[in-house]
Amino acid sequence: MKTFCIQTLFAFLKTIILLKTLKKSYFIILIRYNRCTNILWLKSFLKGVLYGTR
C-alpha cells in the first residue's frame, strides 16, 4: 500500500511539473507574439492571484 501511494504521488508531481513547463512555454509564446495584450493579461492574472490568496 505504501509503495502504491508513493508511486501515485510521484506520477502526480510529474504531471504538475509537465503542466508548469507547458504553461511557461505558452507564456513565452504570448510574450513574443503580442506584448500589449500579454501585459494586460499578466496584470489581470496577478490581480487574480493576489485576491485568490487572501
N, CA, C and O atoms as a CHARMM CRD file, in Angstrom:
* protein
*
  216
    1    1 MET  N      0.83300  -1.20600   0.00000 PROA 1      0.00000
    2    1 MET  CA     0.00000   0.00000   0.00000 PROA 1      0.00000
    3    1 MET  C      0.87300   1.26200   0.00000 PROA 1      0.00000
    4    1 MET  O      0.59300   2.22600  -0.71300 PROA 1      0.00000
    5    2 LYS  N      1.91600   1.23500   0.80100 PROA 2      0.00000
    6    2 LYS  CA     2.79200   2.39800   0.91200 PROA 2      0.00000
    7    2 LYS  C      3.46000   2.72900  -0.42000 PROA 2      0.00000
    8    2 LYS  O      3.51700   3.89300  -0.81600 PROA 2      0.00000
    9    3 THR  N      3.96800   1.70400  -1.11400 PROA 3      0.00000
   10    3 THR  CA     4.63500   1.92700  -2.39800 PROA 3      0.00000
   11    3 THR  C      3.66100   2.48000  -3.42800 PROA 3      0.00000
   12    3 THR  O      4.03200   3.31800  -4.25000 PROA 3      0.00000
   13    4 PHE  N      2.41400   2.01400  -3.38600 PROA 4      0.00000
   14    4 PHE  CA     1.38800   2.49900  -4.30600 PROA 4      0.00000
   15    4 PHE  C      1.16400   3.99200  -4.09700 PROA 4      0.00000
   16    4 PHE  O      1.04800   4.74900  -5.06000 PROA 4      0.00000
   17    5 CYS  N      1.10400   4.40700  -2.84800 PROA 5      0.00000
   18    5 CYS  CA     0.91100   5.82200  -2.51100 PROA 5      0.00000
   19    5 CYS  C      2.06600   6.66600  -3.04100 PROA 5      0.00000
   20    5 CYS  O      1.85400   7.73400  -3.61600 PROA 5      0.00000
   21    6 ILE  N      3.28100   6.17900  -2.84200 PROA 6      0.00000
   22    6 ILE  CA     4.47400   6.89800  -3.29200 PROA 6      0.00000
   23    6 ILE  C      4.48100   7.01400  -4.81100 PROA 6      0.00000
   24    6 ILE  O      4.78200   8.07900  -5.35000 PROA 6      0.00000
   25    7 GLN  N      4.15100   5.92100  -5.50800 PROA 7      0.00000
   26    7 GLN  CA     4.10900   5.92700  -6.97200 PROA 7      0.00000
   27    7 GLN  C      3.06400   6.90400  -7.48900 PROA 7      0.00000
   28    7 GLN  O      3.31200   7.63000  -8.45100 PROA 7      0.00000
   29    8 THR  N      1.90200   6.92400  -6.85800 PROA 8      0.00000
   30    8 THR  CA     0.83100   7.83500  -7.26100 PROA 8      0.00000
   31    8 THR  C      1.26500   9.28300  -7.06400 PROA 8      0.00000
   32    8 THR  O      1.04300  10.12900  -7.92900 PROA 8      0.00000
   33    9 LEU  N      1.87800   9.55700  -5.93200 PROA 9      0.00000
   34    9 LEU  CA     2.36300  10.89600  -5.61400 PROA 9      0.00000
   35    9 LEU  C      3.41300  11.34000  -6.62600 PROA 9      0.00000
   36    9 LEU  O      3.40500  12.48600  -7.07500 PROA 9      0.00000
   37   10 PHE  N      4.32100  10.42400  -6.98300 PROA 10     0.00000
   38   10 PHE  CA     5.37700  10.71300  -7.94400 PROA 10     0.00000
   39   10 PHE  C      4.79600  11.03700  -9.31800 PROA 10     0.00000
   40   10 PHE  O      5.24100  11.97100  -9.98700 PROA 10     0.00000
   41   11 ALA  N      3.80200  10.25900  -9.72900 PROA 11     0.00000
   42   11 ALA  CA     3.13800  10.48800 -11.01400 PROA 11     0.00000
   43   11 ALA  C      2.43500  11.84600 -11.01300 PROA 11     0.00000
   44   11 ALA  O      2.45600  12.57400 -12.00600 PROA 11     0.00000
   45   12 PHE  N      1.81800  12.16800  -9.88800 PROA 12     0.00000
   46   12 PHE  CA     1.11600  13.43800  -9.71600 PROA 12     0.00000
   47   12 PHE  C      2.09700  14.60600  -9.82900 PROA 12     0.00000
   48   12 PHE  O      1.81100  15.60400 -10.49000 PROA 12     0.00000
   49   13 LEU  N      3.25600  14.47100  -9.17600 PROA 13     0.00000
   50   13 LEU  CA     4.29100  15.50400  -9.22800 PROA 13     0.00000
   51   13 LEU  C      4.81600  15.68800 -10.64300 PROA 13     0.00000
   52   13 LEU  O      5.03500  16.81300 -11.09400 PROA 13     0.00000
   53   14 LYS  N      5.01900  14.56200 -11.34900 PROA 14     0.00000
   54   14 LYS  CA     5.47700  14.61000 -12.74500 PROA 14     0.00000
   55   14 LYS  C      4.49700  15.39800 -13.59600 PROA 14     0.00000
   56   14 LYS  O      4.89800  16.22600 -14.41500 PROA 14     0.00000
   57   15 THR  N      3.21000  15.13800 -13.39900 PROA 15     0.00000
   58   15 THR  CA     2.16300  15.82600 -14.15500 PROA 15     0.00000
   59   15 THR  C      2.19000  17.32200 -13.86500 PROA 15     0.00000
   60   15 THR  O      2.07200  18.13600 -14.78100 PROA 15     0.00000
   61   16 ILE  N      2.34300  17.68400 -12.60500 PROA 16     0.00000
   62   16 ILE  CA     2.40200  19.09800 -12.21100 PROA 16     0.00000
   63   16 ILE  C      3.58900  19.78300 -12.88600 PROA 16     0.00000
   64   16 ILE  O      3.45400  20.88700 -13.41300 PROA 16     0.00000
   65   17 ILE  N      4.75700  19.12600 -12.86800 PROA 17     0.00000
   66   17 ILE  CA     5.96300  19.68200 -13.48200 PROA 17     0.00000
   67   17 ILE  C      5.75400  19.87300 -14.97900 PROA 17     0.00000
   68   17 ILE  O      6.13700  20.90200 -15.53500 PROA 17     0.00000
   69   18 LEU  N      5.14300  18.87700 -15.63500 PROA 18     0.00000
   70   18 LEU  CA     4.85300  18.96600 -17.06600 PROA 18     0.00000
   71   18 LEU  C      3.92700  20.13200 -17.36000 PROA 18     0.00000
   72   18 LEU  O      4.15000  20.88700 -18.30700 PROA 18     0.00000
   73   19 LEU  N      2.88200  20.27900 -16.54500 PROA 19     0.00000
   74   19 LEU  CA     1.93200  21.37400 -16.73000 PROA 19     0.00000
   75   19 LEU  C      2.61400  22.72300 -16.55500 PROA 19     0.00000
   76   19 LEU  O      2.34600  23.66500 -17.30100 PROA 19     0.00000
   77   20 LYS  N      3.49200  22.81000 -15.56900 PROA 20     0.00000
   78   20 LYS  CA     4.21000  24.06100 -15.32500 PROA 20     0.00000
   79   20 LYS  C      5.08700  24.43600 -16.50400 PROA 20     0.00000
   80   20 LYS  O      5.11800  25.59800 -16.90900 PROA 20     0.00000
   81   21 THR  N      5.80900  23.45700 -17.06800 PROA 21     0.00000
   82   21 THR  CA     6.67600  23.74400 -18.21000 PROA 21     0.00000
   83   21 THR  C      5.85200  24.12100 -19.42800 PROA 21     0.00000
   84   21 THR  O      6.25500  24.98200 -20.21000 PROA 21     0.00000
   85   22 LEU  N      4.69000  23.47700 -19.59500 PROA 22     0.00000
   86   22 LEU  CA     3.80400  23.81100 -20.70500 PROA 22     0.00000
   87   22 LEU  C      3.29600  25.23700 -20.56700 PROA 22     0.00000
   88   22 LEU  O      3.26500  25.99300 -21.53800 PROA 22     0.00000
   89   23 LYS  N      2.90100  25.59600 -19.35900 PROA 23     0.00000
   90   23 LYS  CA     2.42100  26.95300 -19.09500 PROA 23     0.00000
   91   23 LYS  C      3.52700  27.96800 -19.36800 PROA 23     0.00000
   92   23 LYS  O      3.28000  29.03200 -19.93700 PROA 23     0.00000
   93   24 LYS  N      4.74500  27.63200 -18.95900 PROA 24     0.00000
   94   24 LYS  CA     5.88400  28.51800 -19.17700 PROA 24     0.00000
   95   24 LYS  C      6.11400  28.76800 -20.65300 PROA 24     0.00000
   96   24 LYS  O      6.28000  29.91300 -21.07400 PROA 24     0.00000
   97   25 SER  N      6.12500  27.70300 -21.44400 PROA 25     0.00000
   98   25 SER  CA     6.35900  27.84500 -22.88200 PROA 25     0.00000
   99   25 SER  C      5.23000  28.63700 -23.53200 PROA 25     0.00000
  100   25 SER  O      5.47200  29.46100 -24.41500 PROA 25     0.00000
  101   26 TYR  N      3.98900  28.38600 -23.09300 PROA 26     0.00000
  102   26 TYR  CA     2.83200  29.10900 -23.62000 PROA 26     0.00000
  103   26 TYR  C      2.94800  30.59700 -23.28300 PROA 26     0.00000
  104   26 TYR  O      2.64100  31.46100 -24.10500 PROA 26     0.00000
  105   27 PHE  N      3.39200  30.87300 -22.07000 PROA 27     0.00000
  106   27 PHE  CA     3.59200  32.23400 -21.58700 PROA 27     0.00000
  107   27 PHE  C      4.64900  32.94600 -22.42200 PROA 27     0.00000
  108   27 PHE  O      4.47700  34.11000 -22.78700 PROA 27     0.00000
  109   28 ILE  N      5.74900  32.24600 -22.72700 PROA 28     0.00000
  110   28 ILE  CA     6.83300  32.79700 -23.54700 PROA 28     0.00000
  111   28 ILE  C      6.32400  33.11400 -24.95000 PROA 28     0.00000
  112   28 ILE  O      6.65800  34.15400 -25.51600 PROA 28     0.00000
  113   29 ILE  N      5.51300  32.21200 -25.50800 PROA 29     0.00000
  114   29 ILE  CA     4.92500  32.43100 -26.83300 PROA 29     0.00000
  115   29 ILE  C      4.05100  33.68800 -26.80600 PROA 29     0.00000
  116   29 ILE  O      4.11500  34.51300 -27.71700 PROA 29     0.00000
  117   30 LEU  N      3.23800  33.82700 -25.76000 PROA 30     0.00000
  118   30 LEU  CA     2.38000  35.00500 -25.61700 PROA 30     0.00000
  119   30 LEU  C      3.20600  36.28300 -25.57200 PROA 30     0.00000
  120   30 LEU  O      2.86000  37.27100 -26.21900 PROA 30     0.00000
  121   31 ILE  N      4.28900  36.26800 -24.81400 PROA 31     0.00000
  122   31 ILE  CA     5.15400  37.44100 -24.68700 PROA 31     0.00000
  123   31 ILE  C      5.77700  37.79400 -26.03900 PROA 31     0.00000
  124   31 ILE  O      5.85000  38.96900 -26.40000 PROA 31     0.00000
  125   32 ARG  N      6.22100  36.79000 -26.78100 PROA 32     0.00000
  126   32 ARG  CA     6.87800  37.03800 -28.06300 PROA 32     0.00000
  127   32 ARG  C      5.93900  37.60800 -29.10400 PROA 32     0.00000
  128   32 ARG  O      6.31600  38.50900 -29.85300 PROA 32     0.00000
  129   33 TYR  N      4.72000  37.09400 -29.16400 PROA 33     0.00000
  130   33 TYR  CA     3.84000  37.48500 -30.26500 PROA 33     0.00000
  131   33 TYR  C      2.97400  38.71500 -30.01500 PROA 33     0.00000
  132   33 TYR  O      2.75100  39.49900 -30.93800 PROA 33     0.00000
  133   34 ASN  N      2.49300  38.90000 -28.82400 PROA 34     0.00000
  134   34 ASN  CA     1.68400  40.10800 -28.57900 PROA 34     0.00000
  135   34 ASN  C      1.95100  40.64400 -27.17800 PROA 34     0.00000
  136   34 ASN  O      1.38500  40.17200 -26.19200 PROA 34     0.00000
  137   35 ARG  N      2.81300  41.62400 -27.11800 PROA 35     0.00000
  138   35 ARG  CA     3.26700  42.15400 -25.83200 PROA 35     0.00000
  139   35 ARG  C      2.20500  42.97400 -25.11900 PROA 35     0.00000
  140   35 ARG  O      2.05300  42.85900 -23.90300 PROA 35     0.00000
  141   36 CYS  N      1.47100  43.79400 -25.84700 PROA 36     0.00000
  142   36 CYS  CA     0.46800  44.66700 -25.22700 PROA 36     0.00000
  143   36 CYS  C     -0.62300  43.86000 -24.53400 PROA 36     0.00000
  144   36 CYS  O     -0.92800  44.09500 -23.36500 PROA 36     0.00000
  145   37 THR  N     -1.20200  42.92100 -25.24600 PROA 37     0.00000
  146   37 THR  CA    -2.26200  42.10600 -24.65400 PROA 37     0.00000
  147   37 THR  C     -1.70000  41.24900 -23.53700 PROA 37     0.00000
  148   37 THR  O     -2.38700  40.97500 -22.55300 PROA 37     0.00000
  149   38 ASN  N     -0.44300  40.82200 -23.68500 PROA 38     0.00000
  150   38 ASN  CA     0.16000  39.99600 -22.66100 PROA 38     0.00000
  151   38 ASN  C      0.35100  40.75800 -21.36000 PROA 38     0.00000
  152   38 ASN  O      0.15200  40.20500 -20.27800 PROA 38     0.00000
  153   39 ILE  N      0.73500  42.02300 -21.46000 PROA 39     0.00000
  154   39 ILE  CA     0.91500  42.84300 -20.25800 PROA 39     0.00000
  155   39 ILE  C     -0.42800  43.00600 -19.54100 PROA 39     0.00000
  156   39 ILE  O     -0.50100  42.90300 -18.31700 PROA 39     0.00000
  157   40 LEU  N     -1.48400  43.25800 -20.31000 PROA 40     0.00000
  158   40 LEU  CA    -2.82100  43.38400 -19.73300 PROA 40     0.00000
  159   40 LEU  C     -3.24900  42.07900 -19.08500 PROA 40     0.00000
  160   40 LEU  O     -3.83500  42.07400 -18.00200 PROA 40     0.00000
  161   41 TRP  N     -2.95000  40.95900 -19.76400 PROA 41     0.00000
  162   41 TRP  CA    -3.30500  39.64200 -19.24000 PROA 41     0.00000
  163   41 TRP  C     -2.54400  39.35900 -17.96500 PROA 41     0.00000
  164   41 TRP  O     -3.10000  38.82900 -17.00300 PROA 41     0.00000
  165   42 LEU  N     -1.26300  39.71600 -17.95800 PROA 42     0.00000
  166   42 LEU  CA    -0.40800  39.49900 -16.79500 PROA 42     0.00000
  167   42 LEU  C     -0.91800  40.28400 -15.59000 PROA 42     0.00000
  168   42 LEU  O     -0.93900  39.77000 -14.47200 PROA 42     0.00000
  169   43 LYS  N     -1.32800  41.53200 -15.82200 PROA 43     0.00000
  170   43 LYS  CA    -1.86600  42.36600 -14.74700 PROA 43     0.00000
  171   43 LYS  C     -3.11100  41.73600 -14.13600 PROA 43     0.00000
  172   43 LYS  O     -3.23500  41.64500 -12.91500 PROA 43     0.00000
  173   44 SER  N     -4.03200  41.30200 -14.99500 PROA 44     0.00000
  174   44 SER  CA    -5.26600  40.69200 -14.50200 PROA 44     0.00000
  175   44 SER  C     -4.97100  39.36800 -13.80700 PROA 44     0.00000
  176   44 SER  O     -5.62400  39.01900 -12.82300 PROA 44     0.00000
  177   45 PHE  N     -3.97700  38.62600 -14.32500 PROA 45     0.00000
  178   45 PHE  CA    -3.58900  37.34800 -13.73000 PROA 45     0.00000
  179   45 PHE  C     -3.01600  37.56700 -12.33600 PROA 45     0.00000
  180   45 PHE  O     -3.37400  36.85700 -11.39700 PROA 45     0.00000
  181   46 LEU  N     -2.13000  38.54400 -12.19900 PROA 46     0.00000
  182   46 LEU  CA    -1.52600  38.85600 -10.91100 PROA 46     0.00000
  183   46 LEU  C     -2.57300  39.33500  -9.91000 PROA 46     0.00000
  184   46 LEU  O     -2.51800  38.98200  -8.73200 PROA 46     0.00000
  185   47 LYS  N     -3.52600  40.14000 -10.38000 PROA 47     0.00000
  186   47 LYS  CA    -4.62500  40.59500  -9.52700 PROA 47     0.00000
  187   47 LYS  C     -5.41900  39.40200  -9.02400 PROA 47     0.00000
  188   47 LYS  O     -5.77200  39.32500  -7.84700 PROA 47     0.00000
  189   48 GLY  N     -5.69500  38.47300  -9.93100 PROA 48     0.00000
  190   48 GLY  CA    -6.43300  37.26100  -9.57800 PROA 48     0.00000
  191   48 GLY  C     -5.69500  36.43400  -8.54600 PROA 48     0.00000
  192   48 GLY  O     -6.30500  35.89700  -7.62100 PROA 48     0.00000
  193   49 VAL  N     -4.37600  36.33000  -8.70100 PROA 49     0.00000
  194   49 VAL  CA    -3.55200  35.56700  -7.76500 PROA 49     0.00000
  195   49 VAL  C     -3.55300  36.24000  -6.39600 PROA 49     0.00000
  196   49 VAL  O     -3.70400  35.57700  -5.36900 PROA 49     0.00000
  197   50 LEU  N     -3.38400  37.56200  -6.39100 PROA 50     0.00000
  198   50 LEU  CA    -3.35000  38.30800  -5.13600 PROA 50     0.00000
  199   50 LEU  C     -4.67500  38.22700  -4.39000 PROA 50     0.00000
  200   50 LEU  O     -4.69900  38.05200  -3.17200 PROA 50     0.00000
  201   51 TYR  N     -5.78000  38.35700  -5.12700 PROA 51     0.00000
  202   51 TYR  CA    -7.08800  38.26900  -4.47700 PROA 51     0.00000
  203   51 TYR  C     -7.42000  36.83400  -4.08600 PROA 51     0.00000
  204   51 TYR  O     -8.14500  36.59900  -3.12000 PROA 51     0.00000
  205   52 GLY  N     -6.88900  35.88300  -4.83800 PROA 52     0.00000
  206   52 GLY  CA    -7.14600  34.47200  -4.55900 PROA 52     0.00000
  207   52 GLY  C     -6.45800  33.98600  -3.29500 PROA 52     0.00000
  208   52 GLY  O     -6.97900  33.11300  -2.60100 PROA 52     0.00000
  209   53 THR  N     -5.28100  34.55000  -2.98600 PROA 53     0.00000
  210   53 THR  CA    -4.51900  34.10600  -1.82000 PROA 53     0.00000
  211   53 THR  C     -5.02100  34.73200  -0.52200 PROA 53     0.00000
  212   53 THR  O     -4.71500  34.23300   0.56100 PROA 53     0.00000
  213   54 ARG  N     -5.77900  35.80800  -0.61700 PROA 54     0.00000
  214   54 ARG  CA    -6.27000  36.49500   0.58500 PROA 54     0.00000
  215   54 ARG  C     -7.32800  35.71400   1.32600 PROA 54     0.00000
  216   54 ARG  O     -7.82700  36.17200   2.35300 PROA 54     0.00000
